[in-house]
Amino acid sequence: MTENVALSRYTTLGTGGPARWFAEPASVEELVERLAWAAGEGLPVAVVGLGSNLLVADEGFPGLALKLGGELAKAEAVDGRLVAGGGAPLAVCLHRARAAELGGIEFVCAIPGTVGGAVWMNAGAYGGDIAGVLERALVADARGARWLTPEELGLRYRSSGLRHGQVVAQADLRLEPRPVADIKATVAEMQARRKEAQPTNKRTFGSVFKNPEHELTAGRMLEACSLRGYRIGGAQISPKHANFIENAGGATSADAVALIVEARRRAREQFGVQLQPEVQLLGAIEIPALDPS
Ligand SMILES: Cc1cc2nc3c(=O)[nH]c(=O)nc-3n(C[C@H](O)[C@H](O)[C@H](O)COP(=O)(O)OP(=O)(O)OC[C@H]3O[C@@H](n4cnc5c(N)ncnc54)[C@H](O)[C@@H]3O)c2cc1C
């Protein structure tokens, strides 16, 4: 276990302060041991996946941050399913499935996270999501680990019923036989669509807001609020897609939060809609409630 580790190194936006404690468990046993230690110390716990939907407070996280490694970051195709550690990058999962001529998870090519982060978020793209392919997940807490079904995980649109202190140690995903050429063609088509519509070569944390129940997506709504390219400090709303915040150089998490607050205010004023953040907040970050008027 290490003290005061900068979490900015572990987030795709590249902002955020240190974790008070940091550990990289390599097995389920080690993971449960760390969780039990934190519970004994009365410390909050959070997992950092690839930090691709994470905004960490500039003051840091006053608890134990976990990064899953070793066995917990491996993936392999076994008997028609993908057996993956919670820390396995989705890109590795896709690669392993393709090598075994198994498809069904091509949509993850658009999602730069880990399996555990994808379960926590019920990540999805292009009509597919984790809920549609997940058979079961091994979830660890301070008392041990047990298998949960998708229903028990409470998967909904970009969220699950999991709470900090519950860690996805492994997930089994359903795959189906598919020729490699078909998998490659689907992935190429999805990646081309992604490149066309979103900033793919900038430091961002993916979608800032969930899409509201409205004829406009969050991105279209914020574009209509003239927010494309709007900048506060080192953070700016992407000129390419208004539901993305980019680190335009020297951004802090406070800059990103200020943009989130301004975007919510304008969407409320112009469309009467309260946008809900999709990005996950870690540490002392508060998005103030909009006033009721
Ligand atoms: C360019 C870009 C494009 C994106 N496109 C999409 C998209 O199309 N669709 C989509 O759904 N998302 C998208 N995202 C967002 C992001 O990639 C997903 O939400 C992803 O699932 C997050 O995974 P992560 O491992 O990076 O999690 P992190 O960002 O590190 O963490 C997210 C949350 O999950 C928790 N968590 C992480 N690992 C675990 C674990 N093992 N057990 C329990 N909790 C855990 C964290 O504590 C945190 O609360 C995009 C992001 C970027 C930067």
The ligand as a Tripos MOL2 file, in Angstrom:
@<TRIPOS>MOLECULE
LIG
   53    58     1     0     0
SMALL
NO_CHARGES

@<TRIPOS>ATOM
      1 C1        -13.3270    9.1950  -25.4780 C.3       1 LIG1
      2 C2        -14.2890    8.4870  -24.5780 C.ar      1 LIG1
      3 C3        -15.3950    7.8700  -25.1420 C.ar      1 LIG1
      4 C4        -16.3200    7.2000  -24.3250 C.ar      1 LIG1
      5 N1        -17.4010    6.5860  -24.9020 N.ar      1 LIG1
      6 C5        -18.2710    5.9100  -24.1350 C.ar      1 LIG1
      7 C6        -19.3870    5.2430  -24.7350 C.ar      1 LIG1
      8 O1        -19.5890    5.2220  -25.9400 O.2       1 LIG1
      9 N2        -20.2450    4.5890  -23.9070 N.ar      1 LIG1
     10 C7        -20.0750    4.5560  -22.5580 C.ar      1 LIG1
     11 O2        -20.8810    3.9330  -21.8630 O.2       1 LIG1
     12 N3        -19.0200    5.1950  -21.9740 N.ar      1 LIG1
     13 C8        -18.1280    5.8600  -22.7200 C.ar      1 LIG1
     14 N4        -17.0650    6.5070  -22.1330 N.ar      1 LIG1
     15 C9        -16.9590    6.5280  -20.6610 C.3       1 LIG1
     16 C10       -16.1480    5.4070  -20.0300 C.3       1 LIG1
     17 O3        -15.1940    4.8810  -20.9460 O.3       1 LIG1
     18 C11       -17.0310    4.2690  -19.5120 C.3       1 LIG1
     19 O4        -17.9620    4.7290  -18.5560 O.3       1 LIG1
     20 C12       -16.2020    3.1360  -18.8840 C.3       1 LIG1
     21 O5        -17.0300    2.0540  -18.6050 O.3       1 LIG1
     22 C13       -15.4950    3.5660  -17.6100 C.3       1 LIG1
     23 O6        -14.5810    2.5430  -17.2770 O.3       1 LIG1
     24 P1        -13.2640    2.8330  -16.4330 P.3       1 LIG1
     25 O7        -12.6240    1.5370  -16.1750 O.co2     1 LIG1
     26 O8        -12.4240    3.8660  -17.1020 O.co2     1 LIG1
     27 O9        -13.8940    3.3870  -15.0980 O.3       1 LIG1
     28 P2        -13.4430    4.6890  -14.2840 P.3       1 LIG1
     29 O10       -13.7040    5.8960  -15.1050 O.co2     1 LIG1
     30 O11       -12.0860    4.4940  -13.7470 O.co2     1 LIG1
     31 O12       -14.5140    4.6450  -13.1040 O.3       1 LIG1
     32 C14       -15.8910    4.8790  -13.3490 C.3       1 LIG1
     33 C15       -16.6850    4.3970  -12.1280 C.3       1 LIG1
     34 O13       -16.5960    2.9750  -12.0510 O.3       1 LIG1
     35 C16       -16.0710    2.5790  -10.7910 C.3       1 LIG1
     36 N5        -15.2710    1.3680  -11.0150 N.ar      1 LIG1
     37 C17       -14.2350    1.2260  -11.8890 C.ar      1 LIG1
     38 N6        -13.7890   -0.0460  -11.8400 N.ar      1 LIG1
     39 C18       -14.5380   -0.6980  -10.9260 C.ar      1 LIG1
     40 C19       -14.5590   -2.0320  -10.4140 C.ar      1 LIG1
     41 N7        -13.7100   -2.9750  -10.8180 N.pl3     1 LIG1
     42 N8        -15.4900   -2.3380   -9.4670 N.ar      1 LIG1
     43 C20       -16.3660   -1.4070   -9.0180 C.ar      1 LIG1
     44 N9        -16.3770   -0.1260   -9.4540 N.ar      1 LIG1
     45 C21       -15.4880    0.2160  -10.4040 C.ar      1 LIG1
     46 C22       -15.2510    3.7590  -10.3190 C.3       1 LIG1
     47 O14       -15.0560    3.7550   -8.9160 O.3       1 LIG1
     48 C23       -16.1170    4.9200  -10.8080 C.3       1 LIG1
     49 O15       -17.1820    5.1690   -9.9250 O.3       1 LIG1
     50 C24       -16.1250    7.1760  -22.9210 C.ar      1 LIG1
     51 C25       -14.9990    7.7930  -22.3660 C.ar      1 LIG1
     52 C26       -14.0870    8.4350  -23.1770 C.ar      1 LIG1
     53 C27       -12.8810    9.0890  -22.5520 C.3       1 LIG1
@<TRIPOS>BOND
     1     1     2 1
     2     2     3 ar
     3     2    52 ar
     4     3     4 ar
     5     4     5 ar
     6     4    50 ar
     7     5     6 ar
     8     6     7 ar
     9     6    13 1
    10     7     8 2
    11     7     9 ar
    12     9    10 ar
    13    10    11 2
    14    10    12 ar
    15    12    13 ar
    16    13    14 ar
    17    14    15 1
    18    14    50 ar
    19    15    16 1
    20    16    17 1
    21    16    18 1
    22    18    19 1
    23    18    20 1
    24    20    21 1
    25    20    22 1
    26    22    23 1
    27    23    24 1
    28    24    25 2
    29    24    26 1
    30    24    27 1
    31    27    28 1
    32    28    29 2
    33    28    30 1
    34    28    31 1
    35    31    32 1
    36    32    33 1
    37    33    34 1
    38    33    48 1
    39    34    35 1
    40    35    36 1
    41    35    46 1
    42    36    37 ar
    43    36    45 ar
    44    37    38 ar
    45    38    39 ar
    46    39    40 ar
    47    39    45 ar
    48    40    41 1
    49    40    42 ar
    50    42    43 ar
    51    43    44 ar
    52    44    45 ar
    53    46    47 1
    54    46    48 1
    55    48    49 1
    56    50    51 ar
    57    51    52 ar
    58    52    53 1
@<TRIPOS>SUBSTRUCTURE
     1 LIG1         1 GROUP 0 **** ****
